[in-house]
């Protein structure tokens, strides 16, 4: 029941942003434009829920993948970021194909696999370790160059305490103690 409620809320959030609209306020763009900004993004639209039972990390044919709308969404978000002159020194991604494809289609830098961003939807026992590794990465970030992370809803929720729509980009503030706060949100639908 709880899982169905979360799915319904996520679909509602996605539907509310439909129609080629960009949803972001100037505070979100200003936060993203700062040197050393950190962005975390959920992969763009990949129809379905979870992954098939025969899922294999190295075989995209066994995974839930981006559809044409998801590919267009990733390109549009990347173009909006580039149009504002925002560049990233590093783009880190989950090893899932839908995240790798999103990261590549954004066109914001060469994606690098970062296994701590891999989904723990099917195996919640890895949640704490993966979230801690991402927190350590963010806490160690020197603040000089921008960092983009592309991952999954469960990972972002564990890190920030909030849900995100497909393709939603959150700009993060990381405090001295390693705690994470969302400074803004950017979402574009094709």
C-alpha positions in Angstrom: 0.0 0.0 0.0 2.8 2.5 1.0 4.7 1.7 -2.3 1.6 2.3 -4.3 1.0 5.7 -2.6 4.6 6.7 -3.3 4.2 5.7 -6.9 1.0 7.7 -7.2 2.6 10.8 -5.7 5.6 10.5 -8.1 3.3 10.1 -11.1 1.3 13.1 -9.9 4.5 15.2 -9.6 5.6 14.2 -13.1 2.1 14.9 -14.6 2.1 18.3 -13.1 5.3 19.3 -14.9 4.2 18.0 -18.3 3.9 20.0 -21.6 7.4 21.1 -22.4 7.5 23.2 -19.3 10.6 24.1 -17.3 9.9 24.3 -13.6 12.5 26.1 -11.6 12.9 29.4 -9.8 15.7 31.8 -10.1 17.0 30.7 -6.7 17.5 27.2 -8.0 19.4 28.5 -11.1 21.5 30.9 -9.0 22.4 28.0 -6.6 23.4 25.8 -9.6 25.5 28.6 -11.1 27.7 29.0 -8.0 31.2 27.7 -8.2 31.4 24.3 -6.6 27.6 23.7 -6.9 26.5 20.1 -6.4 23.5 18.7 -8.4 21.8 15.4 -8.0 19.3 14.2 -10.6 17.0 11.3 -10.9 17.2 9.6 -14.3 14.7 10.9 -16.9 11.5 9.1 -17.9 11.9 5.3 -18.0 8.4 3.7 -18.1 7.6 1.1 -15.5 8.5 0.4 -12.0 11.6 -1.2 -10.6 13.5 -3.6 -12.9 12.5 -7.0 -14.5 13.3 -10.1 -12.5 16.1 -11.1 -14.9 17.9 -7.7 -14.4 21.6 -7.7 -15.1 23.7 -4.6 -14.4 25.8 -5.0 -17.6 22.9 -5.8 -20.0 20.6 -3.0 -20.9 18.2 -5.4 -22.6 17.3 -6.8 -19.1 16.6 -3.4 -17.6 13.9 -0.7 -17.6 15.3 2.0 -20.0 14.6 5.5 -21.1 11.9 5.9 -23.8 11.9 8.6 -26.5 10.3 11.1 -24.1 13.0 10.3 -21.5 15.8 10.8 -24.0 14.2 14.1 -25.1 13.8 15.2 -21.5 17.5 14.5 -20.8 18.6 16.5 -23.9 16.3 19.4 -23.0 17.5 19.6 -19.4 21.2 19.5 -20.5 20.4 22.3 -23.1 18.8 24.5 -20.5 21.8 24.1 -18.2 24.3 24.8 -21.0 22.2 27.8 -22.2 22.9 29.4 -18.8 26.6 28.8 -19.2 26.8 26.2 -16.4 29.5 23.6 -16.7 30.4 20.6 -14.6 33.9 19.3 -13.9 32.5 15.8 -13.1 29.4 13.9 -14.0 29.0 10.7 -11.8 26.3 8.1 -12.5 24.8 4.9 -11.3 25.7 1.9 -13.5 22.1 1.3 -14.4 21.5 2.0 -18.2 18.8 4.5 -17.6 21.1 6.6 -15.5 24.1 6.2 -17.8 22.0 7.2 -20.8 20.5 10.2 -18.9 24.1 11.3 -17.9 25.3 11.0 -21.5 22.4 12.7 -23.1 22.6 15.7 -20.8 25.8 16.5 -22.6 27.4 18.1 -19.5 30.6 16.1 -19.4 31.8 12.5 -19.8 29.9 10.3 -17.3 31.9 8.2 -14.8 30.4 5.2 -13.1 30.1 5.6 -9.3 28.6 2.4 -7.9 27.4 4.1 -4.6 24.8 5.7 -6.9 23.4 2.3 -7.9 19.8 1.7 -6.9 19.1 -0.2 -3.7 15.4 -0.6 -4.5 15.6 -4.4 -4.6 18.1 -4.7 -1.9 17.5 -2.3 1.0 20.4 -3.8 2.9 22.8 -1.6 0.9 21.0 1.6 1.6 23.1 2.8 4.5 26.4 2.0 3.0 25.6 3.6 -0.4 24.1 6.7 1.2 27.1 7.1 3.5 29.5 6.8 0.6 27.7 9.5 -1.3 27.6 11.7 1.8 31.4 11.2 2.1 31.9 12.2 -1.5 29.8 15.3 -1.1 31.5 16.3 2.2 34.9 15.9 0.6 33.9 17.9 -2.4 36.3 20.9 -2.6 33.7 23.4 -3.7 35.8 24.7 -6.5 34.2 22.9 -9.4 30.6 21.8 -10.0 29.6 18.2 -9.5 26.6 16.4 -11.1 25.3 13.0 -9.8 22.7 11.0 -11.8 20.9 8.3 -9.8 17.6 6.8 -8.7 14.6 8.1 -6.6 15.4 5.8 -3.7 18.9 7.0 -3.4 17.9 10.7 -3.6 15.2 10.2 -1.0 17.7 8.5 1.4 20.1 11.4 1.0 17.7 14.3 1.0 14.5 13.0 2.7 12.3 14.0 -0.2 11.0 12.3 -3.4 11.8 13.5 -6.9 10.1 13.2 -10.3 11.8 11.6 -13.2 14.4 14.0 -14.5 14.2 16.3 -11.5 17.5 18.0 -10.7 18.1 19.1 -7.1 20.8 21.6 -6.1 22.4 20.6 -2.8 24.0 22.5 0.0 26.3 20.4 2.1 27.0 21.7 5.6 30.3 21.3 7.5 28.9 18.3 9.4 28.0 16.6 6.1 24.3 17.1 6.4 22.5 17.8 3.1 19.9 20.5 2.3 18.1 21.0 -1.0 18.7 24.6 -2.2 16.5 24.3 -5.3 14.8 22.1 -7.8 14.8 22.2 -11.7 12.5 20.0 -13.7 11.8 20.0 -17.5 9.4 17.9 -19.4 9.6 17.6 -23.2 
